[in-house]
Amino acid sequence: MTGRLAALTSWHADWKGLRVAVLGLSVTGFSVADTLAELGADVLVVTESASDEYARLLPVIGARLHEGPLDAVPDELRAFGPEVVVASPGFAPHHPVIRWALESGIPLWGDLEVAWRVRDKVTRADGRPADWVLITGTNGKTTTTQMTAAMLVAGGLRAAPCGNIGIPVLDAVRDPAGFDVLVVEVSSHQLWYLSHQIAGPDPVSPHASVCLNLAPDHLQWHGSFEAYREAKSFVYANTRVACVYNRADVATRRMVEEADVVEGARAIGFGLDVPGPSDLGVVDGILVDRAFLDERRTTALELCTLEDLAAQGLAAPHIVANALAAAALARSLDVAPAAIREALSGFRLDAHRIEIVATANGVTWVDDSKATNPHAAASSLAAYPGAVWVVGGLLKGVDISDLVASRGPAAKAAIVIGVDRAPVVAAFARHAPAVPVVEVAGGETEDVMARVVEIATGIAADGDVVLLAPAAASFDQFSSYADRGSRFAAAVHELLAKGDDDQHDDPSSARGR
């Protein structure tokens, strides 16, 4: 069995009849099943629940479906006798089916492994498959992935953002148009699965890679911070050209130092301070490159200015850091500085990322619902010190005390939401007792943000910012971080519209006109 898998390192290899169990049937699981079925493998998809659409499509593509509880290994899966198990990222290491596969000695892959093995389905003019750039980190992955892809495109390369960003890597690999570069956002979950294959016959070997930062997150999935860190570190494994790291985050530098990379790969640092040779950084308000030029010990290349970024709403320190990381990745692929500046001049952040919802009566309302962990919220609070802070949700086992201790005392007030309010309130009592704290008791989803905005209106004064930076997941009260942010924005606009109506209804409001 192992011998056969070792030979499956091309789209054109003989995959026919290979028994593959695919765990999970979300967008990633379906992309895996669709790919393997197209290759002629015998595919059994195992999932607790399936959408009607995917359940209907599986027999069409030639795959079978087992749907039902997975608190134990299904008899149908045992009887199938898979030669390899391909798991969707949602399956944690302690899941019963994952434990069974490991204990049974069945090779365990993730979608990245499959995509790498079949990456030659569509090749470039020179016959080579697309280069891969891997991007991970506790926060900033999606923004950096989008920025990097935009820079590559501006530089004349055919590039596609994919992976954890929402487009499965396998969909990009199979796109008939073909690409020069795949910019792959990778989660710690995907990297954990990848770690089982780095010593394989043809391990994933990216052109360049980056871990943007590291802070506790997904501890329930990984079991410990140490395991989470170890998974993140695999982003650098077998990197060929550039291992990009965050100079302000010692953990990322140590990952590079400890990584087993291809001989000749360089360590490239990025940061908001003055860069040394082989780094990117900021000098007198200018983003510069001292890594990818021959005269790097005495010269720097200008990429863009902080003023340029501010004009695009990209001036928050953590966004500037993302831009530098993206620029380092793009420069490793010979993208010219002018193309990087061009890409950033037209770049817009996705919704719910330090997005200004409205400014009225001197108060600015900011939606950073994407700040789903303390590390992300800390960046938001650094951008808006002294804000009225809307915080809380589902903490996912993460201790919020350090965040409150470091950023809480500067807040004007805290409005606490979510099911895990108690530890947040306790953290303020212990570390920021002078900050007013108001709890919004759990209620109907549609009522939460209306109450938040009502409370914030009574606190915020001219010049203040009301910042939604929950530092927690949203699934306790909302369907997603986007739903949470959208409801916050809707509540703000409803309040402002009501204020306008009240003013129009009040005859005294016309005086002096």
Protein Blocks (a to p, Z undefined) as FASTA:
>chain_A
ZZmmmmmgcfklcfehiacddedjdfklmmmmmmmmmnopacddddfbdcfklmmmmmmn
opacdeddfkbccfklmmnopabdcddfklcfklmklmmmmmnopacddfklmmmmmmmm
pccfkopacdddddedjehklmmmmmmmmmmmmnopacddehjnopafklmmmmmnbpab
dcddddfklmmmmmmmmmmmbdcddfbdcdfbdcdehklmnopaklmmmmmmmmmgopak
bccddfklmklmmmmmmpccdehiacddddfbdcdehiacdeehiacdfkbcfklmmgcc
dfbdfklmmmnopabfklmmmmmmmmmmmmmnopafklmmmmmmmgccdehiapafbdce
hiacddffklmbfklmmmmmmmmghiacdeddjenhpafklmmmmmmmmpmbdcdedjkl
mmmmmmmmmmmmmbccdddddddfklmmmmmmmmmmmmpcghiacdddehpafklmmmbf
klmmmmmmmmmmmmmmmmmmmmmmpmklmgoZZ
